[in-house]
Amino acid sequence: MEKHKFSFRCIVYQEKDGTFTGVCLDLDIVEEGHTSLQEAVLSIHDALDSHVQAASKLGFPKELMFRPAPKDYFQKLAEIIKEKPTKPPFDQFQFFSVQPYSRKPVYV
């Protein structure tokens, strides 16, 4: 029996309503409506495993093994991996009050 090795890109993200969605980008498999991140990860993993097992029984036809998800999901991937700018530890032009040796406050 010939062994095949496949690698699939998957993402899991939280929807605006608080549920989680898992997507296999390379096979266009979507699992929606999960209440936790872990549940969504397990669900997309199980769906991917089932899909590959079914495809193996048919000899891994191209129409089952190479069907990318719509562009919207790849845009979501780009948003996820996009480097987020880090906020500086303080705002520019922030006011500080300093108590000098005299009793009058000084503003800098």
BELURLIN-V956569 format. One line per field, one symbol per residue. ss: DSSP state (H for helix, E for strand, L for the rest). Layout:
ss: ???
//
This chain:
ss: LLLLLLLLLEEEEELLLLLEEEEELLLLEEEEEELLHHHHHHHHHHHHHHHHHHHHHLLLLHHHHLLLLLHHHHHHHHHHHLLLLLLLLLLLLLLLEEELLLLLEEEL
//
